[in-house]
Amino acid sequence: MRNREYVAKMLTGEGSGSSYEATVFYNIACPYTVGDPRAHCYNKNATMTRKRCYNCKEEWLNQPVEGE
């Protein structure tokens, strides 16, 4: 199995092993560039936590693809 297949299976709930949250947190890089207001850590006072990062990535995954 390749990494692509592993992540796809974990994100669709077909995989076993690590949790969906762990798959999103560890295997998906931050989708935003520095200073992007859509990022949950945009506020300089925001504390970077696993939950904040996961929620941000989850929100991004649920958005339509840009440019379509």
Backbone hydrogen bonds, N-H to C=O, Kabsch-Sander energy under -0.5 kcal/mol:
donor,donor_aa,acceptor,acceptor_aa,energy
6,Y,2,R,-2.3
7,V,3,N,-2.8
8,A,4,R,-2.2
9,K,5,E,-2.4
10,M,6,Y,-2.4
11,L,7,V,-2.5
12,T,8,A,-1.4
13,G,10,M,-0.7
14,E,9,K,-2.2
15,G,9,K,-1.4
18,S,16,S,-0.6
23,T,19,S,-2.2
24,V,20,Y,-2.5
25,F,21,E,-2.8
26,Y,22,A,-2.7
27,N,23,T,-2.0
28,I,24,V,-1.2
29,A,27,N,-0.5
36,D,33,T,-2.0
39,A,36,D,-1.7
42,Y,39,A,-1.6
46,A,43,N,-2.0
49,T,47,T,-0.6
53,C,49,T,-2.4
54,Y,50,R,-2.9
55,N,51,K,-2.8
56,C,52,R,-2.0
57,K,53,C,-2.4
58,E,54,Y,-2.7
59,E,55,N,-2.2
60,W,56,C,-2.2
61,L,57,K,-2.5
62,N,58,E,-1.4
63,Q,60,W,-1.4
68,E,65,V,-1.3
